[in-house]
Amino acid sequence: MSLLRLNNVTKRFGGLTAVNGLSFDLAEGEIVGLLGPNGSGKTTALNMISGYLPLSDGSIGLVDETISGLPPEHIAHRGVARTFQLVRALPSLSVGENVLAALAFRKAPLWGAGAKAEIDTLLADVGLGGRADQPADSLTYIDLKRMELARALASDPRLLLLDEWLAGLNPTELQAGIELISALRQRGITILLVEHVMDAVRALCTRCIVMNTGSKIADGPTAEVLADAEVIRAYLGADHA
């Protein structure tokens, strides 16, 4: 069953076409890599799926409903959550309060003792157990990313959009991050993963979609896509294809 469907999705900024006729489906339970060199349109695609940018053309559907044109909070209430390339924490709040903000504004809001128990569970799930009272602005880079993921999971998503969530991690942190994302699949969450760390892509994604200059150039099993001559050319240039 298709959870997400992009049909001829296009985004123009004046005379620049950042995403050009992008079409693909995601099945429930997949972890799919959305790859491509810098400037290929990946984050713009995530911004349209999550409602942060309007489409210039095309449509986006979630299960049996068209979500393109809806504001971000309505799309979030339908089960779409995301992280950002630059972590967007609420630095004046504690770690637990950052997660509480997501619980309070999800489709089924949670407050009080129920919220506290859920915060403790979510933080434990991402490796921040027992740190709800810690100031968010005291966290390390990897722990900020963990907190942002806990906040995304607090919205109880069916679809999780991860925008370079594994970028900048050392090898030990990267392995922990891969294990964490893999565990989310076991919970039935569908994940669209924008990533440049190919070890993580190979470990997590059974399928990859590759963009270049706004257009899709490949879509298929990860090993086949990463060996595709056009994909290699997009990343490394004609001499390597």
N, C-alpha and C positions, 0 to 999 in steps of 0.2 A: 504494500500500500504506500502510495506517495504521500509523504508528509508535507514537503515543500516543493513548489513548482515555479520556476521562473520561465516566462514565455516572452522572448524577444525584448528583454529588458534593456533599455537604453537610457543613458544620462548624458545630457549636454550641459556644458558650462559656457554660454556664449557660443563662440565658434569652435570650442574644443569638445570632442566626443570622448568622454572618459570611459564609458561602458557602451559597447555597440552590439545590440541584438543578442544579448546573453540569454541562453536557454539551457536549463537542466532541471532534473528532478532529484530529490533526496528521498530514499525510502526510510521508514521508521527503523531506528536502531543502528543506522550507518554512522561511521566516522569517515568523513570525506575531506580530503585536503583540497583547498582552493589555493593554487600556486601561481607563480609568475614573477618576473623581475619587478623591481621597484617601478611604480608608475603604471602598472598594467591594468589597474582598475579594481583590484581585489577589495580594498577597504571601502571604496565607493559602492561596490556591490553589497557589502555587509550593511552599509549605511542605508541603502534602499530597502533591504530586507527588513531591517529593524525600524524603519520609518523615520530615520533621521534626515533623509533626503527624499524629496519627491521624485518620481520617475518622469522622464521626458517622453517615454513611449513604453509599450509593453504592459505586462501584468505580473503580479506575484500572488500565488495562492498558498494557503495553509490548510491542509486537508481539503475540505469542500467549500472553503470561503476565500474570496479575494480580499487580501489584506493591503495591497498597494493603495495608497491614498488615505489610509488610516493614520492617526497620530501615533507616536512611539508608545505612549502609555496604553493605548488600546491594543496595539500589537503585542506588547508585553503581557497584557491580561489574557491574550489568546495563547500564551505559552512560548514566547520567543524571548530569550535573554542573551546578553552579550557582554564581552569584555572589550577593552580598548587597548590600542598600542601603547598609549601612555596611561598608566593606572589613574583612575579618577576616584581618589579617596576623599572622604570628608575629614580633613586632618585635625580639626578641632574636637572631634568626637573620639570615643574609645573604639576599639575593634568591634566589640559587641554592638555598640550603637550604630556603627556603619551597617551591620547586618540587619539590625532592627529597622533601619530606614527602609530597607527593601521589603521586610516582612509587613510593615505598616501600610505600604502602598501597593501590595500585590492584589490580585483579584479577590482572594479571600484573606483579608487583613488579619494579622495576629498581634495581640498585645499581652501584657501581663505575664503571669507565670508560664502560660503556654508558649509565649514568645521566647522567654528566657531558656526554656528547655530546648526549643528548636534552635536557638542561637548556639547553645552548647553543642548540640548534635552536629550542626553545620560546620562549626569551627573544628571539631574533632575530625570530621570527614576530610577536611583539607589540610590537616596537620597543624592546627592552631589550638588544639584542645587546652582549656584552662587559661586562655589568654584574653578573654572577653573584656576585662577591665584595663588592659594595656592601652595607652594612648596610640592612636593610629599613626601619628607622626613619628613614633619611635621605631616603627617596623623596618626591617631590612627590605631590600628590593624583592626577594623571593617571597617574603611573608606578606608584603603589600599585594603581590599577585595572588597569593592564597586567599587573602581577605576579600579581594575583588571577586574571586571565583565563588567564595562562600556567599557573597552578596547576590551574585547572579543566580546561584542555586536556590537562594531564599525565595525567589519568585516562582519556584516550582515549575521550571520550564520543560517543555517537550522538545524544543530545539534550542541548542546552545551555540552561539557564534563566538568563536575564540579568535581574536585578532592578534597574532604573534604573541600568544600568552607564554610561550616557552623561550622567547628571545632574551638574550642577555644572561642566561643561567650558566653556572659552571657545570662540569660533567655530573657531579653528584646531585645537584639540584635538578638537572635535566632529567636524570633517571627517575627521581622522585616525581617530577611533573608528569612524565610519561605514564608512570604507574597510576597516578591520580586520575588522569584523563581516561585511561583504560578502565578504571573502576566505574567511571560514570556510565560507560556503555553498558555495564552489567546492570545498571539501574534503569535501563531502557531509554536513556536520553540520546537523542540524535544530535550529532555534532558536525558543524561545518568549521573547518580549521584552516585559517590563513597562517602559513608558516614557511620560514626559510630554512629551518633546521631539518635537513634531510634524514638524519638518523631518527628523528621523532616521526617524520612523515612515514618512513618505512615501517616503523614499529607500530604505528597507530592506525594508518589509513589503508583499507583494502582497495580504495578507489581514489583517484585524483582527477581534478579538473584544472586545466592550466589556461591562464589568460596571458595575452601579450597585446600591448597597445589597445586595450579595451575590448578585445575579442577573444572568444574561446578558441584555442588551437588544439586542445586534446581533452579527452574524457574517457577514462577506462581504468582497468586494474593498475595499481600503483607501479609495479615493476615494469609493465609495458609502457606506461606513460613516461616514466623517468628515463627510459631507453629510447624514446621517440626522437628522431633526428630533428624535427622542428622544435621540440621542447629544448633540446640541447642547444640548438642554434639561438633560441630566444634568450637563454641564460648566459651562454658562453661565446656566442658569435659564430660566424660561418666556418671559421677555421677548425672548430671542434665538432662540427656536425658530421 
